[in-house]
Amino acid sequence: MLRRVQFAGLGILVLTFATIALFLITSRTDDSRSGVSVSLRDVAVASGTLTEKVQAAGTVQGKALEVQATAEQSGIVTWMPSAGTVVSRGQPIFRLDNQPVVLLYGMIPVWRGFASGMSPGPDIAQLETNLLSLGYGQSVGLKTDGTYTAADARAITAFTQSVGLVASSQLGFGTILFEPGPIVITGHSVVLGSRVGAGTQVVQVASTTPEVVAELSAAQAADIAVNTPATFLIGTTKSVNLNGRVSSISPSAQGNPAGSGASSSANGSSQNIQVTIEITDAPPDLPLRSQPVLIQFQTKVVPSAYIVPITALIALVGGGYALQVDDGNGKSHLLAVTVGAIDETDGVAQVTGVGVRQGLMVKAPM
């Protein structure tokens, strides 16, 4: 909206408007022609550190796992934990034909069964580490040497008896599942009682390590990069403030590279970009079932900045911005400025320009 404003006896056209980034105003002073009046206050230009922030909504969830909970043998699903259940080493993830599929810890996925005569390998060493951690094998001299021995056979027999498998000195393929650590059940992929074939996902699982995932527009993500600091407000029964850093940025649909930042595609079209943030101070009891959170990304830190309220900015008809400087005795003039970093959260902006200094008195709406 165009509005004629008088400054020091000169008629100057200024355009003021509200935008998401600059909460500008539609009128700055008395306009005798329109009868519109806006109350103004004097504000001193401050000097200090300004942190530019981007706000977005996201969810807290368990960190995604590469290995999913699948049935490696055909059978009927006879038991599944409820969503939200945390499964630890030595506990069943689900039951197939009433036989448990047991969680063990490790980075190497299960790719074969364990039995006498098998070739040595790191998967055996991984199993041996788990058996010893669960208390099986110490009395028979089990070693984590990656070789199936008589000690392995005795430890496996004790393990199978304890977890509810058919007592045996071997572990058939599909009776255990290796994950990096404890997991949380996030959902069910089949209905209890379903007959499933080999390779069918039975339950959906995630790590108990929490992370925050947000879908941002390309414009929002333009200044966000891996390791960008972020803070979260988690709305539980009692709000919790946490801190974190961006761990990954997904590629755009057009294949924009991720990792250093994100931007719009070359043809200018906008697209959603997934940003994942690692929580650096998560409490151990933080629920992992898609809790909504408010995220603030700290995209830019400007030390020794001249800072004014966003509402003090005036967008000029010919382009650019100005401040209304108080001259005293009821008079004022426009001072052209360049707008730098913007902190939408605190409603302030960085300004530079000839004549801009700390303590300069400018006008802003009350």
C-alpha positions, 0 to 999 in steps of 0.5 A: 500500500502506498502512503504519503508521509511527511519528513522535514517538509518533503513529500516522500513516498514510502512502501511499507508491508508485512512479510514473513522475513520482515514484519514491516508495518503499513503506516509509520506516522500521522497521515493527515490526508488519510486520517490514519495514525500509528503510535511510534516510540523511540528506540536506540540502535543497539550493538551486539551479536545477532544470531539469525534463526530459522524456525520449523516444525519437526518430530522426535523419533528413533534413529533409522536403522539399516537392518529391518526386522524381517522373518528369514524363514516362513511361518506364522507370526505368533507374537509381536511387542506393542509399539513403543516397546524397547527391546534389548540384547537377548530379548525377542523381537517377535515370535514365528511359529512360537519360536523367538527371533532374538536381538543381539548387538553388532554391525554385521547383519546375519547372513548365515546360521551358526553350526559346527564346521562353519568357516571362521569369520567376523560374524562368529566373533560378533556372536561370541561377544554377545554370548559373553556379554549375556553370561554364556561361555565364561565357564567353558573358556569361550574366546572372541576369536571368530572360530566356531569351537566346542566352547561356542557349541556349549555357550550356544546350547545354554543361550538357546535354552535360556531364550526359549529356542529349541535347545541346540548347539547351533543357531539356525539362520533367522533365529537371531538379528544383529542391530547396533544396540537396543531398538524400539518397536515403532509399528507392525508391518503384518497382523498377528497370526499372518503367515509370512515368507522369508524376507517379510518385514514383521515389525518396524524398528528404530534405534533408541538413539533419538533424532529430530526430522523436519521437512523444510522448503528449499527457501528455509533450508538455503542457509542450513548445513551439516553441523548447523546448531539447533535448539528444540522445544518438545511439547510433552506434559512438561516442555523440554528444551534440548540442543543438537546439530544437523547430521544430514540433509537429504538430496532434493528430488532434482538431485541437489547435493546435500551435506554442505547446504541446500537450495532451490533447484536450478530452474527455481522450483521449490521442493521439500528437503528433509533435515535430520538433527542429532540431539546432543543432550537427550534425556534417557527417558525421552519418548521416541514415538513421533513427538512434535517439536519446534526447531530453531536453526542457528544459521548465521552469527554476526558479532558486533552488529547494529541491531534494530527491531524489524518493525523499525524498517521501512521498505522504500518504493524504489527499493531498499530500506530506511530507518526513521531517525529522530531529529528532536523537536518533533522532526525526523528524517529517513536514513537509508540502510542495508538489511543483513541478518534477521532474527525472526524469533526475537524480532530484530534485524542487522542494519548497516549504512552511513550514519548508523551507529550505536545509540542512534534514536529511531522510530518504531511502532509501539 
